[in-house]
Amino acid sequence: MRSIKDWPEEERPREKLIQRGAEALTDAELLALVLRTGDGSGKTSALDLARSLLGRFGSLRHLAQATTAELCQSRGIGPAKAAELQAVFQLARRFSDQKLRPGDRFTSSTEVFRHYHEQLRDRKKEVFLSLLLDSKNRIIREVQVSEGSLTASIVHPREVFTPIIRESAAAVLFVHNHPSGDPNPSREDIEITTRLREVGELVGVRVLDHIIIGSERYVSFADRGLMG
């Protein structure tokens, strides 16, 4: 078996990245650049090892969730390579979990989805967030209202609107996740959104949207015309 050094230059992951950009590489090729070497036998390249890892764990996401012990069960992966992989995945998590800053602004439901997708998609429980906005729809701050099954008893208008009123917010966006991965709103989602919108009208706070985050997908109540 030829090593990567013996491949045509345009097929080598590093040269391919330099010439065509990182987006041109497959998951396995990107992973091979992190691994750098194969299993040490001289018969398996870094790319072969990367493909083996993806085949064993099923996807990059599942690979990123693997423990050191689980990674080290793969031939060619010792504690050092396992640590390097975990460091790369942790950096990716931290990059995707950039905190909102006062004054930041979302201009579409898609932007909200992109910001919260990685943060919420793998949560095992439903997390309900309020994004408090000023009169120009700029972020004042983010408030986690609840964690658990979304019911009227957990997401109560009193708990939702207390920080909104305290901060003198002019508007609010609601965001929560569906651990099932299906973002389509349930009956409870619709009922709670209706209640919160009605309370917002009473206290003079605009409820702009309720966005449900699923796996690779989302639903915006405003985009679907469900905000009344």
Secondary structure, 3 states (H helix, E strand, C coil): CCCHHHCCHHHCHHHHHHHHCHHHCCHHHHHHHHHCCCCCCCCCCHHHHHHHHHHHHCCHHHHHCCCHHHHHCCCCCCHHHHHHHHHHHHHHHHHHCCCCCCCCECCCHHHHHHHHHHHHCCCCCCEEEEEEECCCCEEEEEEEEEECCCCCCCCCHHHHHHHHHHCCCCEEEEEEECCCCCCCCCHHHHHHHHHHHHHHHHHCCEEEEEEEECCCCEEECCCCCCCC
